[in-house]
Amino acid sequence: MRWWDIEPVLELERELFPRDAWTPALFWSELARARGPYATRRYLVAELPGADGAGGGGRLVGYGGLAAAGGTGDIQTIATARDRWGTGLGGRLLTALLGAATEFECEEVLLEVRVDNPRARRLYERFGFETVGLRRGYYQPGNVDALVMRRHMDPAPPDHGLDHGPDPATEPQGSPQGTVPHG
């Protein structure tokens, strides 16, 4: 997420969470901690392709954010446009946030979810989150309770028997090929 994404994110935020939407100042504050060598946040957006079919420039349909400190990640927010519910977009956003938690070397990831949001709870459970607590009246002004959920991070992703290419211990070291991810 970049500064120019804040306005479309706020539009979606207000549509999905009219009573307890984040403020512009809160998003700006979070983004201020998402860049540089001491970054402790990762925020991302999902957009539909633009009119030319290329990425970017299209309608924003989802976003998510993670804070990390002391080996613990905290999913701050995750949302998808209603017309994208059931498409797997929420799972892709969550996968990306868990990847960020791995990059931040988090041992566990926490999140809060409204007790009246069974769709989100099922998503988190599919990803290995377990309920560990309850925060009464967490979401204001509606005074809605939140479940606290936790997922322990695996030290290494499971292999699943996939071929990962040459063994670096036996193959000569050369320059890496392909693209390098960047943020």
N, C-alpha and C positions, 0 to 999 in steps of 0.2 A: 504494500500500500504506500502510495506517495501522497503528498499534500493535495494534489489535484483530484485524488479519489475521495477526499473527505466529504464534499457536498453530495455526490451520488450515494455514498455510504450512509450519510445522514438521512437521505430520502428513504432508503430501504429500511433503515433503523426505525424511523418514525412510522412507517407503514406496518412493520412487524411488531413493534413494541410501543404503541402509542402512549401508554401510561408511564412507562419507565425507560424511555429511550435515553441513550447516552447524549451528552451535550457536545457541541463542537469543541469546547475547551478540553474535555476529557480525551477525545480522539487526538487533538493536537499534542497534549501532554504525553500520550502513549507513543505517538510517532516520534517525538523528540528523543525517546529512549530506544529507538529501533535502528539507529545508524551509528556508525563509528566503531572504534576498537573496544569500547566498553558497553556496547549495546546489550540490553537485557530483555528486549522485546522483539517479536517478529509478527508483523501484520501483513496480510495478503488479501487480494481481491480476486474474484472470478468474473470475467466479462464474456459476453457473447461476441463472436467475431464482428468486426465492423462491416459496413456496406460493401467494402472491397473484398471481404472474405478473409482479410488478414487479422491477426490478433490485435487487441487494443482498439480503442475507439468505439467499441460496441456498448451495449447496455450492461451495466454492472448487475450481476445476479447473485452475488454472494461475497462474503468476507469473513475473516476470522483473525483472532489475535491471541498470542501467547506471551506471558511474562515468565522469566526464569531467574531464579536466585537460589544459591545455596543447595544446588542439586535437585530442586523442586521446580517443576513447571506448573503454571496455572493458566488454563485456557480462560482468557478474559471474556471473549465473545466469539460467537460463530453463528452465522445466519445465512439463509438462502431465500431467494424470492419464492413466493408461494407457487408460481407456475413452474418452478424447478424442483418442488418437493417430489420425492419418489424417483428422481433421476440418477441418484448416486452422487450428486454434487456435494451434499453434506459430508458424505464419507470421504470424498476426495479432499475437501478442505481439512477435515480432521486428520487424514493421513499426512497432509503437508505440515500441519501443526505438530503432530507427533514426530515428524522428521526434524522439525526445528528443535523440538525438545531433545532429540538425540544429539544434534549439533551443539546444543548448549550443555550437553553432558548431564541431563536430568536423570535422576534415578527413579523419580515418580512424577506423575502429572495429576493435578487436581482440577476439578471444575465444580461449578454450581449449576444446577438445572432446576427450573420451576417444577414443583410437584404436579402442576396441571399441564405438563408438556410430555405426554407419554411417547410421542414420536421421537423426540430428542433423547429421552431416557433409553429407548430401545436401541438407537444408534450407538450411544455410548457403551451400553452393555455388549453389543456386538463387537466393539473394539476392546473389550476386556476391562472396562471400568466397573467398579463395584461401589455400592453405596456404603459410605462410612460415617455419615452423620446427617443432621438436619439443622438448618438455620431458620428459625421461626421469624416470619415477617421480613425476610431478606430483601424481597423485591418491593420497593416503595414507588409510588404511594399506594399501590394496591394491597400491601400487607400480605403478599403471597410467600409461602414458605419455599425454601430451596433445599434440595437434596445435595449433599456434598458427595462427590464421587472421586475415586482414586484408581489410577492404573499404574502398576509397577512397570517400569521400562525394562525390556530385555537387554542384557549386556550386548548381545549381537543378534541380528535378525536370524530366524530359522533358515536353514539351507534349502529345504524342500527338494533336495537332490538335483538342483539346477546346475548346469555347467557354467562356471564363472570365467571361462577362458583359461589362458596359460597360468600355471603355478608360478608366482613371482619368485619362489625359492629356486626354481630350476630353469627359468627362462631369463635371457639377458635383459637388462634394464635399458629401455630406450625412452625416447620422448613420448609422452602420452598423446594419443590421437583422439579426435572427436572434439566435442564442445565442452566447455567448462561452465558449470552453472554459476550464475552470479545474481546478486540481488540488487 
